Amino acid sequence: MQPALVAWLALSLLAGTGAEEMCGGHPATSSRSIPAPQLSPEEQLSPHMPESLRCDACHAIAFQIEEQLRRAEGKVGRKALSESDYVEVLERSCSQGWESYGVQELDGEKRLAGPGLMRQEPMTVMVTGGPWPSR
C-alpha cells in the first residue's frame, strides 16, 4: 500500500493538481522592478573616482577615519593617542576593505552608497565590486 501512496503523491505533484485547488490558488503577489544604475564608461572602467561622486567618497573616507579613531581612542581610555597611533589609524583606514560601498541611483542621480553616507534607499540596486573598492 505504501508504494502506491508514494506513486500517487509523486504523480499529483508532477501534474500540479490538488495543491492549488485545495488552497485556492496562489496568493496575489505584487512585484517591483528596480533597475540597476546605468553607468557611463568612466564609471564602469576608470580606476579613479568619477568627479560626480567625489563628494560622497570624501564623506565615506571621513566617516571611516572617524570610526577608526573612535576605536583607537576607546582602547587607550582618557590617555591621548601618540603620533604613531594616529599614523596607524590613518593607514588602517586607507588599507581597509571598501567592499560595502557602491553606486545607487536615487531620484535619477547616481550616488555613492555605504556606511556613513546619507540618503540610502532600501529598495534600490547598488552596483558594487569591480573597480569601486579600489577607487
Solvent accessible surface area in square Angstrom, and as a share of the most:
residue,aa,sasa,rsa
1,M,200,0.89
2,Q,137,0.61
3,P,104,0.65
4,A,67,0.52
5,L,109,0.54
6,V,93,0.53
7,A,51,0.40
8,W,162,0.57
9,L,94,0.47
10,A,47,0.36
11,L,119,0.59
12,S,19,0.12
13,L,125,0.62
14,L,153,0.76
15,A,72,0.56
16,G,38,0.37
17,T,76,0.44
18,G,24,0.23
19,A,61,0.47
20,E,71,0.32
21,E,138,0.62
22,M,164,0.73
23,C,106,0.64
24,G,69,0.66
25,G,29,0.28
26,H,154,0.69
27,P,110,0.69
28,A,110,0.85
29,T,118,0.69
30,S,114,0.74
31,S,108,0.70
32,R,180,0.66
33,S,108,0.70
34,I,58,0.29
35,P,105,0.66
36,A,46,0.36
37,P,8,0.05
38,Q,140,0.62
39,L,31,0.16
40,S,43,0.28
41,P,99,0.62
42,E,96,0.43
43,E,13,0.06
44,Q,94,0.42
45,L,138,0.69
46,S,24,0.16
47,P,95,0.60
48,H,123,0.55
49,M,27,0.12
50,P,2,0.01
51,E,133,0.60
52,S,89,0.57
53,L,0,0.00
54,R,130,0.48
55,C,90,0.54
56,D,8,0.04
57,A,13,0.10
58,C,86,0.51
59,H,106,0.47
60,A,3,0.02
61,I,82,0.41
62,A,59,0.45
63,F,61,0.25
64,Q,20,0.09
65,I,41,0.21
66,E,88,0.39
67,E,38,0.17
68,Q,12,0.05
69,L,43,0.21
70,R,130,0.48
71,R,137,0.50
72,A,10,0.08
73,E,81,0.36
74,G,60,0.58
75,K,168,0.71
76,V,50,0.29
77,G,51,0.49
78,R,249,0.91
79,K,145,0.62
80,A,86,0.67
81,L,16,0.08
82,S,54,0.35
83,E,142,0.64
84,S,79,0.51
85,D,47,0.24
86,Y,92,0.35
87,V,73,0.42
88,E,92,0.41
89,V,1,0.01
90,L,84,0.42
91,E,111,0.50
92,R,85,0.31
93,S,2,0.01
94,C,94,0.56
95,S,93,0.60
96,Q,43,0.19
97,G,52,0.50
98,W,42,0.15
99,E,113,0.51
100,S,61,0.40
101,Y,10,0.04
102,G,0,0.00
103,V,0,0.00
104,Q,13,0.06
105,E,66,0.29
106,L,8,0.04
107,D,131,0.68
108,G,66,0.64
109,E,92,0.41
110,K,52,0.22
111,R,70,0.26
112,L,11,0.05
113,A,2,0.01
114,G,6,0.06
115,P,55,0.35
116,G,37,0.36
117,L,16,0.08
118,M,163,0.73
119,R,115,0.42
120,Q,80,0.36
121,E,77,0.35
122,P,125,0.78
123,M,102,0.46
124,T,39,0.23
125,V,54,0.31
126,M,70,0.31
127,V,39,0.22
128,T,62,0.36
129,G,28,0.27
130,G,74,0.71
131,P,41,0.26
132,W,13,0.04
133,P,28,0.18
134,S,97,0.62
135,R,51,0.19
